[in-house]
Amino acid sequence: MLKKYICNPDVVNYQKVVIIKDLRGKKPKEGSRARRIFDYMSNAGWANLNVVAKEMDIPHSSLTAELRNFRKPKKGSHTVEKKRVSANTYLYRLTPNKG
């Protein structure tokens, strides 16, 4: 668990401890769209999102949004890499954070 200390300037020696969950390495809920994307991308290696979106029958914008979310601490702080192949073509790779 991570702890965050907050000091109140109105009270001398006042300390409030807020416990923040350590979510590094967290996986999405089982059966959710995010979990389907997570499982697919973590096993796919480098993947073209247009191909992934068609194979999974998911809108491209939703796929890219979920990949962005996987980078956030709240969603596990996973590594999402992007590699340019040509002018308008990119490949993405999701590397799960072990936590």
C-alpha positions as CSV (number, residue, x, y, z in Angstrom):
1,M,0.0,0.0,0.0
2,L,1.1,3.5,-0.7
3,K,0.6,6.2,1.9
4,K,-0.1,9.8,1.3
5,Y,0.3,12.3,4.2
6,I,-1.8,15.4,4.2
7,C,-1.0,18.3,6.7
8,N,-3.7,20.6,7.8
9,P,-2.2,24.1,8.3
10,D,-4.9,25.1,10.8
11,V,-4.1,22.5,13.4
12,V,-0.6,22.1,14.9
13,N,0.9,18.7,14.3
14,Y,-2.1,17.4,12.5
15,Q,-1.6,14.5,10.1
16,K,-4.2,12.6,8.2
17,V,-3.1,9.4,6.6
18,V,-4.8,8.4,3.4
19,I,-4.2,4.9,2.2
20,I,-4.0,4.6,-1.6
21,K,-4.2,1.2,-3.2
22,D,-1.1,0.1,-5.1
23,L,-2.6,-0.9,-8.4
24,R,0.5,-1.6,-10.4
25,G,0.1,-4.8,-12.4
26,K,-3.7,-4.8,-11.9
27,K,-5.7,-6.6,-14.7
28,P,-9.1,-5.5,-15.9
29,K,-12.2,-7.4,-14.7
30,E,-12.8,-10.8,-16.2
31,G,-15.3,-10.8,-19.1
32,S,-15.0,-7.0,-19.8
33,R,-14.1,-5.5,-23.1
34,A,-11.0,-4.1,-21.5
35,R,-10.0,-7.6,-20.3
36,R,-10.5,-9.0,-23.8
37,I,-8.3,-6.3,-25.3
38,F,-5.7,-6.8,-22.5
39,D,-5.5,-10.6,-23.0
40,Y,-5.3,-10.2,-26.8
41,M,-2.7,-7.5,-26.9
42,S,-0.5,-9.0,-24.1
43,N,-0.2,-12.2,-26.2
44,A,0.0,-10.6,-29.6
45,G,3.4,-8.9,-29.6
46,W,3.5,-6.1,-32.1
47,A,0.0,-5.6,-33.6
48,N,-1.7,-3.3,-36.1
49,L,-4.8,-1.8,-34.4
50,N,-6.9,-1.8,-37.5
51,V,-6.4,-5.6,-37.8
52,V,-7.0,-6.1,-34.1
53,A,-10.2,-3.9,-34.2
54,K,-11.6,-6.0,-37.1
55,E,-10.7,-9.3,-35.5
56,M,-12.2,-8.4,-32.2
57,D,-15.2,-6.5,-33.6
58,I,-14.4,-3.4,-31.5
59,P,-14.4,0.2,-32.8
60,H,-10.9,1.5,-33.4
61,S,-11.4,4.5,-31.1
62,S,-12.4,2.3,-28.2
63,L,-9.4,0.1,-28.7
64,T,-7.0,3.0,-28.7
65,A,-8.8,4.5,-25.6
66,E,-8.4,1.2,-23.7
67,L,-4.7,1.0,-24.6
68,R,-4.2,4.6,-23.3
69,N,-6.0,3.6,-20.1
70,F,-3.7,0.7,-19.5
71,R,-0.8,3.2,-19.0
72,K,-2.6,4.9,-16.1
73,P,-1.7,4.0,-12.6
74,K,-5.4,3.3,-11.8
75,K,-5.5,0.7,-14.6
76,G,-2.2,-1.0,-13.8
77,S,0.6,1.1,-15.2
78,H,1.3,-1.3,-18.0
79,T,3.7,-0.5,-20.8
80,V,2.2,0.3,-24.2
81,E,4.8,0.8,-26.9
82,K,4.1,2.4,-30.3
83,K,6.3,1.8,-33.4
84,R,5.9,3.7,-36.7
85,V,6.0,1.4,-39.8
86,S,5.1,3.8,-42.5
87,A,3.5,7.2,-42.9
88,N,0.1,6.2,-41.5
89,T,0.8,2.8,-40.0
90,Y,1.7,2.1,-36.4
91,L,2.2,-1.1,-34.5
92,Y,1.5,-1.3,-30.8
93,R,2.7,-3.7,-28.1
94,L,1.3,-4.2,-24.6
95,T,3.7,-5.4,-21.9
96,P,1.9,-6.2,-18.7
97,N,3.4,-4.7,-15.5
98,K,4.3,-7.5,-13.0
99,G,3.6,-5.1,-10.2
